[in-house]
Amino acid sequence: MFAGAAGFALVVVATVLVIIGVRQEERHKTLLYGPPTIVALLARCVLRAHITVQPDQHSEVGGSEEEPPWFERPVGPRVR
C-alpha cells in the first residue's frame, strides 16, 4: 500500500515539475537555446524535447530571379 501511494506521489510531483518547467520555457522563449532553470531541463528530459537548430536552407519557391516575389509585384494588370 505504501509503495502505491509513494508511486502516485512521485507521478504527481513529476507532473507538477514538468508543468512548471514548460511554463518557464514558454515565458522565456528559450526552446531553441539552453533551458533557463534546472526544472526546465527536467521538463525537456521528461518530454524528450531536445531541439537542434538547423541552418536555414534557402530554396527557390518558383519563378526566376528576374521576376520579383509576389509581395513586390505591382498590383495592376500584368504586361507581357
C-alpha positions in Angstrom: 0.0 0.0 0.0 2.8 2.4 0.9 4.6 1.6 -2.5 1.4 2.5 -4.4 1.0 5.8 -2.5 4.7 6.7 -3.0 4.4 5.9 -6.7 1.4 8.1 -7.0 3.0 10.9 -5.1 6.1 10.6 -7.4 3.9 10.9 -10.5 2.1 13.9 -9.1 5.4 15.7 -8.2 6.9 14.9 -11.6 3.8 16.3 -13.3 3.9 19.5 -11.4 7.6 20.0 -12.1 7.1 19.4 -15.8 4.3 21.9 -15.8 6.5 24.5 -14.1 9.4 23.8 -16.5 7.2 24.1 -19.6 5.8 27.4 -18.3 9.3 28.7 -17.8 10.3 27.7 -21.3 7.3 29.4 -22.8 7.7 32.6 -20.7 11.4 33.0 -21.5 11.0 31.7 -25.1 14.2 29.6 -24.8 13.2 26.4 -26.5 15.9 26.9 -29.2 18.6 27.8 -26.6 19.6 26.3 -23.3 17.0 25.8 -20.6 16.6 28.7 -18.1 16.5 26.6 -15.0 17.0 23.0 -13.7 13.2 22.5 -13.7 13.0 23.4 -17.4 15.9 21.0 -18.1 14.0 18.3 -16.3 10.9 19.0 -18.3 12.9 18.7 -21.5 14.3 15.4 -20.4 10.9 14.0 -19.4 9.2 15.2 -22.6 12.2 14.4 -24.8 12.1 17.9 -26.3 15.7 18.1 -27.5 15.7 20.7 -30.2 18.5 21.1 -32.7 18.8 24.2 -34.7 19.2 23.5 -38.4 20.8 26.1 -40.7 18.4 28.0 -43.0 18.1 26.3 -46.4 17.2 28.9 -49.0 15.3 27.3 -51.8 13.6 28.9 -54.8 9.8 28.7 -54.4 9.1 29.3 -58.0 9.8 31.9 -60.7 13.0 33.2 -61.9 15.3 35.7 -60.4 14.3 38.3 -62.9 10.7 38.4 -61.5 10.3 39.8 -58.0 8.4 37.9 -55.3 4.7 38.2 -55.2 4.7 40.8 -52.4 6.9 43.1 -54.5 5.0 42.8 -57.8 2.8 45.7 -59.0 -0.9 45.4 -58.3 -2.1 46.3 -61.8 -2.6 44.1 -64.8 0.4 42.1 -66.0 2.2 43.5 -69.0 3.7 40.9 -71.4 
